[in-house]
Amino acid sequence: MTARERAARVKLLLMDVDGVLTDGTLWNVPDGQGGFAETKGFDSQDGIALQWLNWHGIKTGVISGRVSPATEIRAKQCKMAYIYQGHIEKIPILQEIMADAKVEADEIGYIGDDLTDIVVIKRVGFGIAVQNARPEVKAAAHFVTEARGGQSAVREACELILSAQGLWDGLLEKYEAK
């Protein structure tokens, strides 16, 4: 099955955060109380593409090993249905999300970049690695983005899903880009 055929079946797109929605850089900035707050940079084009999926009934979510208020805020901005943080073991979370969303594994896309993502990529219908992913992740994936994480890789995956499902041309028309 081709990547496009797999993308056509996606009803739920899940992803890791650091290295996928971000370039993996973590900034610790003074919090004014003598400590530090962590922040991250997110790509705006990823954000709008995730909202387009939402418009078309394709749910999205994150499963991240780190806990970060910045991730929570960004996920809510992007209208994500599932926000799981602090989970290095991702399979139990995947199973919980599948039960809640009432989707089968072959109807799920997952975007990852590191070793903890391989177990999910091997269990879903459309496994995606970002360009900066570990070689082992790329080898396990059905599709590797041209873009690096944090630099519109998620947008690239969303566009492929929308195109494969016959929805991309409608978006182009909506924005008078066609």
C-alpha positions as CSV (number, residue, x, y, z in Angstrom):
1,M,0.0,0.0,0.0
2,T,1.4,3.4,-0.9
3,A,1.7,6.3,1.5
4,R,-1.1,8.1,-0.3
5,E,-3.4,5.1,0.1
6,R,-2.6,5.0,3.8
7,A,-3.2,8.7,4.2
8,A,-6.6,8.3,2.6
9,R,-7.7,6.1,5.5
10,V,-6.6,8.5,8.3
11,K,-9.4,9.5,10.8
12,L,-7.0,10.4,13.6
13,L,-3.5,12.0,13.5
14,L,-1.4,11.6,16.6
15,M,2.2,12.9,17.0
16,D,5.1,13.3,19.3
17,V,6.0,16.9,20.3
18,D,9.7,17.6,20.7
19,G,11.4,17.1,17.3
20,V,8.1,16.9,15.5
21,L,5.9,19.9,16.4
22,T,9.2,21.7,17.4
23,D,12.8,21.4,16.3
24,G,13.6,19.7,19.6
25,T,15.2,22.8,21.2
26,L,14.0,23.6,24.7
27,W,14.5,27.1,26.1
28,N,14.8,27.6,29.8
29,V,14.0,31.2,30.6
30,P,14.0,33.0,34.1
31,D,10.6,32.8,35.6
32,G,11.0,35.9,37.9
33,Q,10.9,33.7,41.0
34,G,14.5,32.6,40.9
35,G,13.7,29.5,38.8
36,F,13.2,28.8,35.2
37,A,10.3,28.1,32.8
38,E,10.6,25.9,29.8
39,T,9.3,27.2,26.5
40,K,9.4,25.9,22.9
41,G,9.0,27.3,19.4
42,F,6.1,26.0,17.2
43,D,5.6,26.4,13.5
44,S,2.5,28.5,12.6
45,Q,1.9,26.5,9.3
46,D,1.7,23.3,11.3
47,G,-0.9,24.9,13.5
48,I,-3.3,26.0,10.7
49,A,-3.0,22.6,8.9
50,L,-4.0,20.8,12.2
51,Q,-7.1,23.1,12.3
52,W,-7.9,22.2,8.7
53,L,-7.9,18.5,9.7
54,N,-10.3,19.4,12.6
55,W,-12.6,21.2,10.1
56,H,-12.9,18.0,8.2
57,G,-13.6,15.7,11.2
58,I,-10.1,14.3,11.4
59,K,-9.1,14.4,15.1
60,T,-5.6,15.2,16.2
61,G,-3.5,14.7,19.4
62,V,-0.1,14.5,21.0
63,I,1.6,11.8,23.1
64,S,4.8,13.3,24.6
65,G,7.3,12.0,27.1
66,R,7.8,15.5,28.5
67,V,5.4,17.6,30.4
68,S,5.3,21.3,29.3
69,P,2.7,24.0,29.7
70,A,3.7,25.3,26.3
71,T,2.6,22.0,24.7
72,E,-0.7,22.1,26.4
73,I,-1.4,25.7,25.2
74,R,-0.3,24.9,21.7
75,A,-2.4,21.7,21.5
76,K,-5.5,23.6,22.6
77,Q,-4.7,26.4,20.1
78,C,-4.6,23.7,17.3
79,K,-7.9,22.2,18.5
80,M,-6.4,18.9,19.4
81,A,-8.7,16.3,20.9
82,Y,-6.0,14.4,22.8
83,I,-3.2,15.8,24.9
84,Y,-1.1,13.3,26.7
85,Q,2.2,14.4,28.4
86,G,4.7,12.6,30.6
87,H,4.3,9.3,28.8
88,I,7.4,7.6,27.4
89,E,5.5,4.3,27.2
90,K,3.1,5.2,24.4
91,I,1.2,2.0,23.6
92,P,-1.2,2.2,26.6
93,I,-2.0,5.8,25.7
94,L,-2.5,4.8,22.0
95,Q,-5.0,2.0,23.1
96,E,-6.9,4.5,25.4
97,I,-7.2,7.0,22.5
98,M,-8.3,4.3,20.1
99,A,-11.1,3.2,22.4
100,D,-12.2,6.8,23.0
101,A,-12.1,7.8,19.4
102,K,-13.6,4.5,18.2
103,V,-11.1,4.1,15.4
104,E,-9.1,1.1,14.3
105,A,-5.3,1.1,14.2
106,D,-5.2,1.3,10.4
107,E,-7.2,4.5,10.5
108,I,-4.5,6.3,12.6
109,G,-1.6,8.3,11.4
110,Y,1.3,8.9,13.8
111,I,4.3,11.3,13.3
112,G,7.5,10.7,15.3
113,D,11.2,11.3,15.4
114,D,12.8,9.1,18.1
115,L,13.1,5.6,19.3
116,T,10.0,5.8,21.6
117,D,7.9,6.5,18.6
118,I,8.8,3.3,16.6
119,V,6.4,1.1,18.7
120,V,3.5,3.4,17.7
121,I,4.5,3.7,14.1
122,K,4.6,-0.1,13.8
123,R,1.0,-0.3,15.1
124,V,-0.8,2.3,13.1
125,G,-1.9,2.4,9.5
126,F,0.2,5.4,8.5
127,G,3.5,5.9,10.3
128,I,5.3,9.1,9.5
129,A,8.9,10.1,10.3
130,V,10.1,13.7,10.1
131,Q,13.3,14.5,8.1
132,N,15.3,14.9,11.3
133,A,14.1,11.6,12.8
134,R,16.5,8.9,13.9
135,P,17.4,6.5,11.1
136,E,15.6,3.7,12.9
137,V,12.4,5.7,12.9
138,K,12.7,6.5,9.2
139,A,13.2,2.8,8.5
140,A,10.0,1.9,10.3
141,A,7.9,4.7,8.8
142,H,5.6,4.5,5.7
143,F,6.5,8.1,4.8
144,V,9.3,10.5,5.6
145,T,8.7,14.2,5.3
146,E,11.0,16.5,3.4
147,A,10.7,19.0,6.2
148,R,12.3,18.8,9.5
149,G,10.3,18.8,12.8
150,G,9.3,22.3,13.8
151,Q,9.7,23.5,10.2
152,S,6.3,22.5,8.7
153,A,6.8,18.7,8.7
154,V,3.4,18.3,10.3
155,R,1.9,20.7,7.7
156,E,3.4,18.4,5.0
157,A,1.8,15.3,6.5
158,C,-1.6,17.1,6.9
159,E,-1.5,18.3,3.3
160,L,-0.8,14.7,2.2
161,I,-3.8,13.4,4.2
162,L,-6.1,16.2,3.0
163,S,-5.0,15.6,-0.6
164,A,-5.4,11.8,-0.4
165,Q,-8.9,12.3,1.0
166,G,-9.9,14.7,-1.8
167,L,-10.1,17.7,0.5
168,W,-7.1,19.8,-0.5
169,D,-8.5,21.3,-3.7
170,G,-11.5,22.6,-1.7
171,L,-9.1,24.4,0.7
172,L,-7.2,25.9,-2.2
173,E,-10.5,27.2,-3.6
174,K,-11.6,28.6,-0.2
175,Y,-8.4,30.7,0.0
176,E,-8.6,31.6,-3.8
177,A,-5.3,29.8,-4.3
178,K,-6.6,27.8,-7.2
